[in-house]
């Protein structure tokens, strides 16, 4: 509590609190403060505060831009190292759905065939640049539409046995 009061207290000479000097704005306090802090006495002090606020703003912007650039480099290195590719399905593709849930009352702990559900047809693609695509799927035989969107990591391309035999 003492640190809070010290950071929010204005200095006698500069009439600025350490918090305002570091962050460029007054500290939000949980109490109502009716004490008016007087304006600066000299224009030199006012100019210094404006310069300092601008410098802090520029520094924060530079740090943000560097962190974004660094994250992009890390992602590119990761994708290259692990040969990462986001699977791109299109509407009408046949897929299998990964389901690792254990049925209620089952004595099975793990499943050996997580892609046992299907085949499904992709009916709609819902895309978002920041999180990637999600898919709306329907069962090929029954036409029943899955109630939730499915991400690409739970889907696998379905190779129809009839079409595979025709190739060979």
GIGI-V370933 format. One record per backbone hydrogen bond with DSSP energy under -1.0 kcal/mol. NH is the residue of the N-H (numbers start at 1). CO is the residue of the C=O. E is the energy in kcal/mol with one decimal. If there is no record, write none. Layout:
((NH & CO & E) (NH & CO & E))
//
This chain:
((5 & 1 & -1.8) (6 & 2 & -2.3) (7 & 3 & -2.6) (8 & 4 & -1.6) (9 & 5 & -1.1) (11 & 16 & -2.4) (15 & 11 & -1.6) (19 & 7 & -2.0) (21 & 17 & -2.1) (22 & 18 & -2.1) (23 & 19 & -2.8) (24 & 20 & -2.2) (46 & 42 & -1.4) (47 & 43 & -2.5) (48 & 44 & -2.0) (49 & 45 & -2.3) (50 & 46 & -2.2) (51 & 47 & -2.5) (52 & 48 & -2.7) (53 & 49 & -2.7) (54 & 50 & -2.2) (55 & 51 & -2.5) (56 & 52 & -2.5) (57 & 53 & -2.1) (58 & 54 & -2.5) (59 & 55 & -2.3) (60 & 56 & -2.5) (61 & 57 & -2.1) (62 & 58 & -2.3) (63 & 59 & -2.5) (64 & 60 & -2.2) (65 & 61 & -2.4) (66 & 62 & -2.4) (67 & 63 & -2.2) (68 & 64 & -2.2) (69 & 65 & -2.3) (70 & 66 & -2.6) (71 & 67 & -2.2) (72 & 68 & -2.0) (73 & 69 & -2.0) (74 & 70 & -2.5) (75 & 71 & -2.3) (76 & 72 & -2.3) (77 & 73 & -2.4) (78 & 74 & -2.4) (79 & 75 & -2.9) (80 & 76 & -2.1) (81 & 77 & -2.6) (82 & 78 & -2.6) (84 & 79 & -1.7) (92 & 122 & -2.6) (93 & 90 & -2.0) (95 & 120 & -2.5) (96 & 156 & -2.9) (97 & 117 & -2.3) (98 & 154 & -3.1) (99 & 114 & -2.8) (106 & 103 & -1.9) (120 & 95 & -3.1) (121 & 138 & -3.3) (122 & 93 & -2.0) (123 & 136 & -2.9) (124 & 136 & -1.5) (126 & 134 & -3.2) (132 & 128 & -2.8) (134 & 126 & -2.5) (135 & 150 & -3.4) (136 & 124 & -2.8) (138 & 121 & -2.2) (139 & 144 & -2.8) (140 & 119 & -2.4) (143 & 139 & -1.8) (146 & 137 & -2.7) (150 & 135 & -2.6) (154 & 151 & -1.6) (155 & 152 & -1.4) (156 & 96 & -1.6) (158 & 94 & -2.4) (164 & 160 & -2.1) (165 & 161 & -2.0) (166 & 162 & -1.6) (167 & 163 & -1.0))
//
